[in-house]
Amino acid sequence: MTNIGFIGLGTMGRPMAGHLLAAGHRVFLHDAAPVAPDLIAAGGVACKSSKQVAEEADAVIIMVPDTPHVEAVLFGKDGVASGISKGKIVVDMSSISPLATKEFAKKIEALGADYLDAPVSGGEVGAKAASLTIMVGGPERAFGTMKPIFDKMGKNVTHVGANGDGQTTKVANQIIVALTIEAVSEALLFASKAGANPALVRKALMGGFASSRILEVHGERMVKRNFDPGFRIELHQKDLNLALEGARTLGISLPSTAVAQQLFSSCTAHGGKAWDHSAMVRALELMAGHEIAAV
């Protein structure tokens, strides 16, 4: 497969599409904003609509913020559904509702195309480094076709089950990430308030059982006060909303997830919806009247 469509060229989509171009694929591009000049210079073909992308490409990848955006790309005016044909593959790499995903898949499959939900973890850093974790739900055959394409964008690619299971896995991932950010925030705040140097505390913890990627990357952000967005709080809030809505549907309780969401909401109330999600620590600092700082 050489003809690939890519819709959604923001923080994540732009470098992901760039990797496909670098691998020699012909990539048809569409975005709400003008396509970046570097993608055109690399050989990308700008399309006027999602419909045109679907007409030109063998597989169409979508990478947009939320469920309504995916629905609009697929079924809105000049959407993918109006240009897709039998035998093609639609791949949604956004992070959206698992329930909506199942409905979208049914509609696309009724048109003779396959549908994969393939959300990612790894943020902007992973997108740029082509080291994303990709969690894929949908037909095994379509996954096999797309696996070499996924490998150009990620390092850990797993077929987890049927349509919707990829999105369910991503929601589970976001629960773990949020709660781990909360744990690291509380630990470093405690250490700093007690008079210890949080940078050295973090260094010590990295060698023990408490070590994690969150402690490594986001713990450093907290200590260095670098909250420029890699993954914005407002997007993590969206993912936790999916978790909490799903929990209500399933009749289960996710109390710690609810607390993490409230901490994100506090950040948003203080103007931080576009902060990196590691800035959850700021909500805890406000309650403590103390800011983490190396001593």
C-alpha positions in Angstrom: 0.0 0.0 0.0 1.5 3.4 -1.0 -1.5 5.7 -1.1 -2.5 6.9 2.3 -4.8 9.7 3.4 -4.2 11.7 6.5 -6.9 14.0 8.0 -6.0 16.2 11.0 -2.5 17.7 10.9 -2.2 19.3 14.3 0.4 18.7 17.1 0.2 14.9 16.7 -1.0 14.4 13.1 1.6 16.6 11.4 4.7 14.6 12.5 2.9 11.3 12.1 2.1 12.2 8.4 5.7 13.3 8.0 7.0 9.9 9.0 4.7 8.3 6.3 6.1 10.7 3.7 9.6 10.0 4.8 8.9 6.3 4.3 8.1 6.9 0.7 4.3 6.7 0.8 2.2 9.0 -1.3 0.1 10.9 1.3 -3.1 12.8 0.6 -3.6 15.5 3.3 -6.5 17.5 4.6 -6.9 19.7 7.7 -9.1 22.5 8.9 -6.1 24.8 8.5 -3.9 25.1 5.4 -1.5 22.1 5.1 1.9 22.9 6.5 4.5 23.8 3.8 7.0 21.2 5.1 4.5 18.4 4.4 3.9 19.7 0.9 7.7 20.0 0.3 8.1 16.4 1.4 5.7 15.3 -1.3 2.4 15.5 0.4 -0.7 16.2 -1.7 -3.1 18.8 -0.2 -6.8 17.9 -0.7 -9.8 20.2 -0.6 -12.0 17.9 1.5 -12.1 14.6 3.5 -14.1 13.2 0.6 -11.2 13.8 -1.8 -8.8 12.2 0.5 -11.0 9.1 0.7 -11.3 9.0 -3.1 -7.6 9.1 -3.6 -6.2 6.9 -0.8 -6.3 3.2 -0.1 -6.4 3.8 3.6 -7.6 7.0 5.4 -6.1 7.9 8.8 -8.0 10.4 11.0 -6.3 12.3 13.9 -8.6 14.9 15.3 -9.4 16.0 18.9 -12.8 14.5 19.9 -15.8 12.4 19.0 -17.8 15.1 17.3 -14.8 16.0 15.1 -14.4 12.4 14.0 -18.1 12.2 13.2 -17.9 15.3 11.1 -14.9 14.1 9.2 -16.6 10.8 8.5 -20.2 11.7 7.9 -20.4 15.5 7.5 -20.5 17.4 4.3 -17.9 16.1 1.8 -16.9 13.6 4.5 -14.9 10.4 4.2 -18.1 8.3 3.9 -19.1 10.1 0.7 -15.8 9.3 -1.0 -14.9 5.8 0.4 -15.3 2.7 -1.6 -15.3 -1.1 -1.2 -12.0 -2.6 -0.1 -10.5 0.5 1.5 -9.6 1.0 5.2 -10.6 3.8 7.5 -8.3 4.2 10.6 -9.3 6.6 13.4 -6.2 7.3 15.5 -8.0 10.0 17.6 -9.0 9.3 21.2 -12.8 9.2 21.3 -15.8 7.4 22.7 -15.7 3.6 22.5 -19.5 3.4 22.1 -19.5 6.0 19.2 -16.6 4.1 17.6 -18.6 1.0 17.4 -21.4 2.9 15.6 -19.0 4.6 13.2 -17.5 1.2 12.4 -20.9 -0.3 11.5 -21.6 2.6 9.1 -18.3 2.5 7.4 -18.4 -1.3 7.1 -21.9 -1.0 5.5 -20.2 0.9 2.7 -17.8 -2.0 2.1 -14.7 -0.6 3.8 -13.0 -1.8 6.9 -12.7 0.3 10.1 -10.0 0.3 12.7 -9.8 2.4 15.9 -6.2 2.9 16.7 -5.6 5.6 19.4 -2.1 6.3 20.5 -0.1 7.1 23.7 3.1 8.9 23.8 2.1 12.5 23.2 3.9 15.0 21.0 7.3 13.6 21.9 6.3 10.1 20.7 4.7 11.4 17.6 7.9 13.3 16.6 10.1 10.3 17.5 7.8 7.7 15.8 7.7 5.9 19.1 4.0 5.9 19.8 2.1 3.1 21.5 -0.7 2.2 19.2 -3.8 0.3 20.5 -5.8 -1.2 17.7 -9.4 -2.5 17.6 -11.1 -4.0 14.5 -10.8 -6.8 11.9 -7.6 -8.8 12.1 -7.2 -8.7 8.3 -7.3 -4.9 8.2 -4.8 -4.8 11.1 -2.4 -7.0 9.2 -2.7 -4.6 6.2 -2.0 -1.5 8.3 0.6 -2.9 10.6 3.6 -1.8 8.4 2.0 1.6 8.3 1.6 1.8 12.1 5.2 0.7 12.4 6.3 3.9 10.7 4.6 5.9 13.5 5.0 3.8 16.6 7.2 1.2 18.4 4.5 -0.7 20.4 1.6 -1.7 18.1 -0.9 -4.1 19.6 -4.1 -5.5 18.1 -6.3 -5.7 21.2 -9.6 -6.9 19.8 -12.8 -5.8 18.0 -13.9 -2.3 17.1 -14.1 -0.1 20.2 -11.5 -2.1 22.1 -8.7 0.1 20.9 -10.6 3.1 22.4 -11.4 1.3 25.6 -7.7 0.5 26.0 -6.8 4.2 25.5 -9.3 5.2 28.1 -7.7 2.7 30.5 -4.3 4.2 29.6 -5.5 7.7 30.4 -6.9 6.6 33.8 -3.5 5.2 34.7 -1.6 8.3 33.4 -3.8 10.8 35.3 -3.6 8.9 38.6 0.1 8.5 38.3 0.5 12.2 37.6 -1.5 12.8 40.8 0.6 10.4 42.8 3.9 12.0 41.6 2.5 15.5 42.3 1.5 14.6 45.8 4.8 12.9 46.5 7.0 15.8 45.3 4.7 18.3 47.0 5.1 16.4 50.2 8.8 16.2 49.9 9.2 19.9 49.0 7.0 21.1 51.8 8.9 18.9 54.3 12.1 20.7 53.3 13.7 18.1 51.0 15.0 19.0 47.6 12.4 17.6 45.2 14.9 17.2 42.3 17.0 14.9 44.5 14.0 13.1 45.8 12.9 12.4 42.3 16.4 11.2 41.4 16.4 8.8 44.3 12.9 7.4 43.5 13.9 6.8 39.9 16.1 4.0 41.2 13.4 2.2 43.1 10.0 0.5 42.8 8.3 3.9 42.5 10.1 4.6 39.2 7.9 5.3 36.2 7.9 7.1 32.9 5.6 9.7 34.6 8.0 10.3 37.4 10.9 10.6 34.9 9.3 13.0 32.4 6.5 14.8 34.3 8.3 14.8 37.6 11.1 16.7 35.9 8.5 19.1 34.4 7.1 19.8 37.9 10.5 20.5 39.4 11.7 22.7 36.5 8.3 24.4 36.2 7.9 23.6 32.6 4.3 23.3 31.7 4.4 24.1 28.0 1.9 21.6 26.5 2.9 18.2 25.3 -0.6 17.0 26.1 -3.0 19.6 27.1 -5.1 19.4 30.3 -8.3 20.0 28.3 -7.6 16.9 26.2 -7.0 14.7 29.2 -10.2 16.1 30.7 -12.0 14.9 27.6 -10.5 11.4 28.1 -11.4 11.2 31.7 -15.0 12.3 30.8 -15.1 9.2 28.6 -13.9 7.1 31.5 -16.5 8.5 33.9 -19.3 8.3 31.4 -18.4 4.7 30.6 -18.2 3.9 34.3 -21.8 5.2 34.8 -23.0 3.1 31.9 -21.2 0.0 33.3 -22.5 0.6 36.8 -19.0 0.8 38.4 -17.3 3.4 40.5 -13.9 5.1 39.6 -13.4 7.3 42.6 -9.7 8.2 42.1 -10.4 9.0 38.4 -13.1 11.4 39.6 -10.7 13.1 42.0 -8.1 13.5 39.2 -10.7 15.1 37.0 -11.6 17.6 39.7 -7.9 18.6 40.0 -7.8 19.1 36.2 -11.0 21.2 36.5 -9.3 23.3 39.2 -6.4 24.0 36.8 -8.9 24.9 34.1 -10.6 27.3 36.4 -7.3 29.1 36.9 -6.7 29.5 33.2 -4.8 26.3 32.7 -6.8 24.3 30.1 -3.9 24.6 27.7 -1.2 23.7 30.3 0.5 20.4 30.0 -1.3 17.7 32.0 1.7 17.5 34.4 0.5 20.9 35.7 -2.1 19.0 37.7 0.4 19.6 40.5 -0.6 23.3 40.4 -4.0 22.5 41.8 -2.5 20.6 44.7 0.0 23.5 45.2 -2.8 26.0 45.5 -4.5 23.9 48.2 -1.2 23.5 50.1 -0.1 27.1 49.7 3.3 25.8 48.6 5.0 25.5 45.3 7.4 22.7 44.5 10.9 24.2 44.2 14.5 22.8 44.4 16.3 24.0 47.5 
